[in-house]
Amino acid sequence: MKNTVLNRVKTFLPILDWLPSYKKSDLQGDLSAGLTVGIMLIPQGMAYAMLAGLEPIHGLYAVTVPLILYAIFGTSRQLAVGPVAMVSLLTAAGIASLNASSPEQYLMYALSLAFLVGLIQFGMGVLRLGFVVNFLSHPVISGFTSAAAIIIGLSQIKHLFRINLPSTEYVQEMIVAIYQNIGDIHWITFGIGVLGIIIIKFGKKIHKSFPAPLVAVVLGILLVWGFDLTAQGVKIVGDVPGGLPSFSSPSFDLQTLKTLLPIALTISLVGFAESFAVAKTIQAKHKNYRLNSNQELIALGMANFGAAFFKGYPVTGGFSRTAVNNDAGAKTTMSSIFSAILIVLTLLFFTGLFYNLPSAILAAVVLVAVSGLIDFKEPVHLWHKDKSDFAMLVATFLITLTMGIETGIISGMVLSLVVVIYRASRPHMAQLGRVPGTNVFRNITRFSNLEQKEDVLMARIDGPIYFANVEFIRDKLNLWLLEKKEKVKMIVLNMESVPNIDSTGAHELNEWIISWRKIGTDVCMTGIKGPVRDVLNRWAILESVGADHVFIDDNTAVSAFEKAIEQDVLEKYTPYATQTNVK
């Protein structure tokens, strides 16, 4: 009993699974990874907060308490949680519709959004709904991510060029505005931004642990301070409040929460999909622990609660930071705790150093980060391998670009469901023929020289028989009967690939049997699975077919038919194979 309770506690608090046996040898890797990611988080957190429409300090707040909470509740030992470009853009898009009247109200909406995301993810985890994210198919995520990355990149042009651009998530409006204002480009700001992009983009080639974003930040600050570039029009971050985040409370106004709910659902699903995908990739390299999708939802929910009550905004696991965390030697989530400690120290003692940080450098951080999110290979790959998935990717991409982030992801999910329903409504079916000299039957369209009888139609249904596909199955069988020019005396339904039958399927199957027998075509079944046989028994279909018309395999059915033909007793034969020997 005691062990059972302890195991349940460990399931809810995975930190208790590894912390008691924490090894001294793990400390060096965790400390190195924690400091590396922490250094990376400082410019990223500030840049992503700016992308979300918040003051940069809230990006640092979002990587304190949320990191520690994930370290306690998360099952991935390398996942680095915090603000990411995608979620930051979604945050800005969702809050924009509320028309905040002040920065304080905007922050309140961001806190409320984080709370809603936390509530949704935590609730999904408790209710074990991790499978829901499977409705975001890979082509949809790829198309959505690539489009969102372009939108994010264009949204940073105003900071890189220092030109006035409207806040919009429609790419056509962005392009028109950039074209109209390109003449107002501030060249010094642009130069600083390009320098930042070069350092961040190519700094990793010096060494994989080289803190390129931090170097770009330091260089940008020194340039502004040394040459007094603020006097020449370079926009800087300005005062960054010091100290730890105080307790904050989101709004519980029902109208506000109702307005934010669609974008909260989007962030919850997209954030979890991104987070769990990278967590699975990294876990596959270690294999010394197991991921739990539902516990991951709970952990991300708790992290977002931490953001909501400590002046952050929605967070999730990030691709680049997790890869860096793993490469730097992280063994457990202690590395996240070390990262949080470094951020706390920065908040306590070093925020004043960021006063002269150019906004163009933060834009450079975002631009380099999102450039890797645009996937050129996947569309080409799908074009050659799967045209329907290619069409779904392109549709999601174009809808997201032209109609907005929220519309894009919802449309992508609807498209995924439509494709699933379409494919489920058209199961694979095959006519079977005997391989010469054997008792083996195969698909006549895939194998040549198979033996077929003109008076026998052998059909295999590869999928469930249920309300969505019964018409397709019936029409296909009738088409095959028509092709045989009404010579068929026996239909052999191979049921070995039918996993289940619903009430509609059972009703229709019974109708088919009755109608075929009325025109003089008998029916038998082979290879029925136990659960399907139970359904057929409940609906008295086996009784309708006849126990002597149910066989263990196709060969037995054909042999019985041939014997009946020889004895001229086709309509009343009783072969030796009965219901009792069907598996």
N, C-alpha and C positions, 0 to 999 in steps of 0.2 A: 504493500500500500504506500509506504514511504517513498519507495523508488518510483512508483507511478506518478505521485504528486511532484517529485523532483524533476522527472522527465517532462511533465507538462509545463512546469515553470521554466525549464531550459528551452522548451519550444517557443515560449512567449518572450523569453529573455535570452537570446542566443549568446550573449556575452558570458553568461554563466557556464556555457559549454566549453569555452576555450580559456577564459581568464584563470581558473584554478590551476590549470596545467601550463600556464604561460612560461615559456622558456627564456632564459637569459640570452640565448643565441638569437631569439627573435627580436630582441630590443634594438640592436643595431640597425636592422633592416627597417623596422617600424619608425625609428627615430629619423633615419635618413629620408625615408619616403615622406614622413609627416612634415618635415621642414621643407623638402622640395615642393610638395603640393601647396603648403602654406604660403611659400614665396610666390607661387604661381597664382594662388587665389587672390592675393592682394590687388594686383591690377585687373584680373578677370572679374572679380566681384564688383569692383568699382565701375568697370566698363559695362557690365551686364545690367547693373542697377540703372545706369544712365540710359541704356537701351530700353529698359522697362518704364522709363519716364520718371524715375526716382532720383533723389540725391545720391551720389556715389557711396556715402557712408552706409546706406541701407544694404548695399551689396556685401559689405564687411559684416554687418550684423547678421546677415543671412548665412554666414559660414562660422558661426560660433555655436549657439545652442543647437541648431539643426544637425550639425556634424556630430555632436556628442550624443544626441538622441538616436541618430542612425547607428552609431557605434554600439549602442546598448541593445537595440532591437533588430538590427539588420543581420541577415544570414550570409551576405557576401563579405569576405574579409579584405577585399581590395577596392570595392566600389567607393569612389570619392563623390560625395553628395555636395550640392551647392547650387548656385544660380547657373543656368545654361542659356545660351543664345535663344534657342527655340522657345523655352518657357518665358524668357524675358519679353520676347516679341508678343507672345500670346497674352501676357499680362498687360502690356501696353494696349494691345488691340481690344481686350475685354473691358478695360477701364475707360477707354476713350469714349465709349457710348454713354457713359454716365455724366460726362461734362463737368468734371470736378471744378469747383469755384476757387479752390486754393490748394497749395501744396499739401497742407495738413489734411484736407479732405481726400486728396488723391492717395495719400499714404493710408488713410483709413480704408479706402477701397482696396488697396493692395493687401493690407492685413486681413480684410474680410475674405478676399480671394484665396489667400493662403489658408485661412481657416476652413473654407469650403472644400478646397482641394484635399486638405488633411482629413476632413470628415468623410469625404467620398472614398478616398483611398483606404482609410482605416476601416470604414464600413464594409468595403469590398473584401478586405482581408479577413475580417471577422466572419463574414458570410461565405468565405471561400469562393469568391467570384473572380479569381485570377485569370480564369480561362476567357473572360470577356474580352481581354485585350487581343485575343486571337482573331477577332473580327477586323482588326487593323492588319490587313495582309501586307506582305513585304513590298509589293509594287506600290500600294497606296502610301505606305510610310516613305518609300524612296521618292515618289513623285511629290508628296507633300513637303518633305524635308528639303529637297532641292529648290522648290519654289519659295519656301519660307527663307532659305538661306539667301536667295537673290533679293527678296524683300528686305531682309535684315541688312544686307550689304548696301542696298540703295538708301536705306534709312540713315546710314552713317555718313553719306556723302555730305550732308549739311555740316557735320563736324569736321570732315576732312578738307572740304573746300571753304568752310566758314561762309556759307551762303544761306539765305532764308528759304526754307522749303516747308510746305504744309505737312502736318502729321497725317499720314494716310497709309493704308496697307494695300492700296491698289496700285499695281506696278505701272499701269498706263498713266495714272495721275502723277506718279513719281517722275517718270521719264519726261513728261511734258514740263513739269516744274523745274527739273534740272536743266532742260534745254532753254527755258526762259530766263534762268538765273545764272547760267554758266559764265556769263560775262563779268559777274561780280566776285569771281574767285579771289580769295586772299592767298597770295602766293607763298608768303612765309609760313602760314598755317599749313598749306598744302605740302610744302617742303618738309616740315616737321613730321607730318603724317606719313609721307612716303618713306622718310628715314626710319620711322618706327616700324613700318611694314617690312622693310628690308631686314632690319635687325631681328624682328620676331620670326620672320619667314626663314631666314638663312642662319640664324644663330644656333639652331639645333645641330647644324652640320659641324660646328666646332666640337660639341660633345652633347650627347643626348640629355644630360642633366644640366646643361647650360641654361641659366634662368633668363632666357631671352626677353620675355615680357618685362621682367623687373629691370633689366639693363636698359630697355627702351624707355621705361618710366623715369629712371634716374637720369638718363641722358636728356630727356625732354625737360625735366625740371631744371637741370643745370643750364641748358640753353636759354630757357626763359629767364632764369635768375641772372645769369652772367651777362646777357645782352639786353636785359630789360625789354623783352619782347612784348610784354603786356601793353607797353606804351605805343607799340606799333600795331596793335589790334589783335594780337594772339589771345584767344579765349582760354582761360584757365579754370581749374576746378574751384579755386578759392578756399575759403575756410571749410575745413573738415572737422566736425565736432569730435572731441576726444571723449574717452570714458566708455564704460560698458553700456550695452543697450539696456534701457530701463524697461520695466514691465509695460506692455501695451495691450490694449483690448480692441479686437475687431468690432465692427458694427454688426449688431444682430437685428437690424431693421429688415423686415421680411421683404419689402419691395427691393431693397438693395441686393439682398441675397438672391432673390428671384431673378434679377437682371444679370447677376454674375454667374448664375448656375450653368448656362450653356458653355461659357468659356472655362469654368471650373471643371466641368466634365471633360472637355477637350484636353486641358492641361493634365488632368488625372490620368487619362488613357495614354496620351502621347508621352507624357513624362515617365509613366511606368513602363511603356513599351521600350523607350530609349534606355532607361535604367536597367531593366531586366535583360535586354539584349546584350549590353556590354558586360553585365555581371555574369551571364552564362558563358560568354566568350572567354573571360578571364578565369572563371572557375574550371573550365575544361583544361586549362594549362596546369592547374594545381591538383585537383581531384582528391584533396585531403579533407574536404568538407562538402556538404550538400546544400544546394540552394532550395529555398521554399518560396514559391511565388506568392502565396497568400501572406506569409510572414514578411516578405519584402514589401507588400502593400501596406501592412501594418507599420513597418519601420518608416517608410516614406510618409505615411500619414502622420506619424509622431513627429518626424522632422519638420513637416509643414505646420503642425501645431506650434512647434518651437519658433518657427518663423513668424507665425501670426501673433504670438504673445510676446515676442522680443524684437519688434520693429524690423522684421525682415520682409521677404515676399516669397512666392512659391519657389520651391527647390526640387531638384531631382538628381539622379546620378548622371555624371557627364562622361562622354567618350574619352576626350583628350586627357582630362585629369586622372581618370581611372587608369589609363594606359601608362601615364607617367608614374602614378602611385605604384603600379605593379612593377614597372621597370626599375624603379628606385629601390625595390626590395621589400615592399610591404608584405607582412606575414599575417597580420590581424588588423582589426579595426582600431587598434591602439594608434595606428598611424593617423587616423582621422582625429583622434583626441589630441595628438601632438600638433596637428595642423590648426585645430581650434585654439590651442594654447598660444601658438605663434600669432594668430589673429588678435587674440585678447591682449597680448603684449603690445601689438601694433596700435590697438585702440587706446590703450592706456598711456603710451609714451611717444608714439611716432606719427600720429595723424597730422601734426603741424608740418611735417616734411612734405606733405602732398599739396600744400597751398599753391605752388607754382606749376602743378602738373597740367600740361596742355590737354584740352579735350580731344585734340587731334590724335594724341597718343592712345587714349582710350578707344577712339574709333578704330585705330590701327589694330589694337588687340582684338576687337570684335571682328573686323574684316578678315584677319588671318584665320581666326577660329572658324568662321562660317564658310570660308572658301573650301575647306575640306569636306563640308557637308553636301556640296553639289556633286551628285553622282552621275558621271558621264558614261560609265561602263555598263551600268545596269540596263538602261534603255536599249543599248546596242545588243546586249546579251539576250534580253527578252524578245527583241525584234526577230532574232534568229531562232529562238527556242519556243516562245509561247506568245503568239500574237494577241490573244485575249488579255493576258496580263500586261503586255506592252500598251494596249489601248487603255487599260485601267490606270496605268502609271501616267500616261500622257494626259488623260482626262483630269486626274487629280491635280497634276502639275499646272495645267492651264486654268482650271477653276480656281485654284489657290492664288495664282498670280493675278487674275483679273477680277475675281469676286471676293477676295479676302480670305484670311487665315481660317476663320471659324467655318465659313461656307465650304472651304476646300476640304477640311478634315471630315466634316459631316458628310459631304458628297462622296468622299473616298470610302467612308464606312458603308454608306448606302450602296455604292457600287460593289464593294466586297460582298455584301449580303446578297445583292442581285445575282452576282456571278455564282455564289454558293448555291442559291436556290435554283438557278438555271441548270447548273451541273447536276444537282441532286434530282432535278425533274427529268433528266435525260440519262439514266444509268446505261452503262455499257451492256449490250446484249450480243449474243453470238449464236449462230447456227452451228451445230456440231456434226462432225463426221468421224468415222472410224479410221484410225491409222492402220493401213493394210497389214494383216498378219498379227494384229495385237487386239487386246480388249480396251485400248486407250482411245478416247474421243477428244478431238481438238477443234478449234475455231476454223471453219472452212475458208475464211478470208485471210488467215495468217499461215495456213499450211496447204500445200498443194497435194493433189492426188489422193485425197481422202475419200473413203467409201461412203456414199449416201444412198438412201432408199427413197424412191419417189413417193412412196405412200407413208413415209414417216417424217415428221418435222421435229427435230431435236433442237431445243432452244435452252440456252443458259442465261439467267438474269443475274447480273453482277451488281447487286445492291438491294436495299430494302424495297418492299412493295408497300407504298403508302400514298396518301391522298395527293401528293404533289406529282407523282410520276405514273399513276395507274393508266391514264389516257395514253401516255407515250408508249408504255409497255404493250397495251392492248393494240394500238395502231401498228406497232412494229410487228407483232405476231400476226395480225390480220394481213399485213403487207406480204409477209413471207408465205402465208397460206395462199394468197392470191397468185404469187409468183409460181407456186407449184400447180396452178391451174385446177384447183379443187380435187386433186388426186390423193390428198392426205387422208389416211384412215386412222392415224394415231399421232397425237401430239405428246412428246415426251418433254416435260418441264423439269430441267435440271435446277434444283433448288440449293445446291451446295454453297453458292455464294450469296444467298439471301440471308442477312443477319436478323431481320425482323419484319413483321407485317402488322400494320395498324388495322383498325376496324374498317376503314374505307377500302384498304387493300384486300382484306378478307372478303368483304361483301362483293367487290368487283371480281375477285378470283372465282368466287362461287357462280357469279353470273356468266363468266366466260365459259366455265365448264358446262353449264346448262345449255348455253347457246351453241357451243361446238357440238355437243352430243345431239342436239336437235337436227343438225345438218349431216349427221352420220359420221362425225369425227370424234373418236374416243380420246380420252386424256389420261395420262399417268404421270406420277411425280417420282423423282429420284433424289437421293442425297440430302434429305431434309434434316436440318439441324434440330437439336432437342428443343430450344426455346421457340423455334418456328413451328415445330410439331405441336407444342403445347397450345399455341395460338390457333392452329388449324383444328385441333381437337375441340377447343372451346367454342369455336364457331361451326362445329359439325361439318367442316369441309372434308376432312379425311373420310368421314362417313359418306359424304356425297360422292367423293372420288371412288371410294371403295378400297378396303384394306388390301384387296388383291391387285390394286392398281398403284401401289406404293412400293418402291424398290430401293435397294441399298445403293445401286449404282446404275449407270447407263447401259452397261453390257447386259446385266440381268434383265432390264426392261426390254431391250431389243430381242434378246433370246426368247423371252416369254411371248413377245409379239409374233416372232417368226414361227414359234411352235403353234400358236393359236391359228395363224394363217394356214399352216400345213394341215391342221385338224379341222379347219373351216368352222371354228367356234369363237371367232373374234369377239362377238358381242356378249358371250357368256363365260369366257375362259376364267379360270382361277389358278394363276401361277403359284408356285411354291413360295415365292418371296412375299411375306406379309408385313403388316405394320410393325409387328414386334421385333423384326430384325433390322429396322431402319434406325440409324444412329443420328 
